[in-house]
Amino acid sequence: MLLKKLQKKGFTLIELLVVIAIMGVLVVLGIGGYNSYRQSAMLSLSIDDFGSQIKEMQEKTFLGDLGRGGDLEDRAVAKCYGVLYREDLGFFSVEMDYVSLRKWDPVIRDFKVNGCDEVNLVETKMFGDDKFKVLSVTGERSGELKEFMIYFEPPGGVRKYDQVLADEKLEVIFYYGDSFSDNFSKSFYLN
């Protein structure tokens, strides 16, 4: 009878410490995996957002800015929308007035439309997340680019280029994080 009372009914301190150590290792591995997943997801989300913003700019040029509100007369003003890239500052969305004044050009002996007015250019930084960065922008014919602008001109949202060869395919390599890593970088193609 006395022997039955002395039998242990629980875990020893060593067993508890082993379980806690195993749980600690699993938590450390889980946090590392979660951070990698999060960086990869944020990179994909940011690139998708970049592509959507460019498509929205083209549609706003073609259809007009219907979300602007105000008087119908204000919304009817034609605008040019586009993307400006500067190597040291990154990407900006741009908005310019469209001047449809036709002037006679004696050199080409035809009328010429002024087009987008780059003098009144309004720039807005595209990405609020400082960890989303551009590694490089490379044109298939013009090589690495330090600065360029692609914009859409009314009517019809026709794509125009500044400092890029017409219809050139551009590769933009984005990365997410404090430093470049192949694991957290992706290419986006502008064409």
C-alpha positions, 0 to 999 in steps of 0.5 A: 500500500505504501508503495502505491503512494510513492509512485510518481504522478507527473513529469520530471523537471528534465522532461519539462525542460526538453519539451520547452526546448523543442517548442523554442526551436519550433518557434524560432524556425516558424518565425524565420519562415513567416518573415520570408513568406511575408517579404515574398508576399509584400514584393508580389503585392507591390509589383501587382499594385505597380502594374494596376496603377499603370493600367489605371493611368492609361484608363484615366487618360482614355476615359477621363478622371471620373473619380475626381468629382466636381463640376462636369466641366472640370472633369472634362479637361483632358490630362496626360498620366504616366510614370516617371523613374529617377534612379536615385528617387524611384518611381513617381506617378505624373499628371500633365495638362493636355494642350490640344492647340494645333499650330502650323509647323513649317518644318514638317509642313503640317499642323502639329498638336502641342500634346502633354505639357511637361512644364506643369508636371505634377509628381507623386511618389508611387510607393509608400513602403520604403522597403520596396526598392528598384534594383535596376531598369534595363531596356532591351536596346538602350541598356540600363536607364537612369531616368525615363518617363512613359505617359499616356496621351489623349485621345485614346491613351496612346503611349508616349516615351521620353528618353526611351526608344519607342515600343522598347521592352523595359525590365524593372527589377524590384526587391523587398528588404534592406538589401538585395537578395535573389530570394526577394527580387522579381522582374516586371516588364513594361512593354 
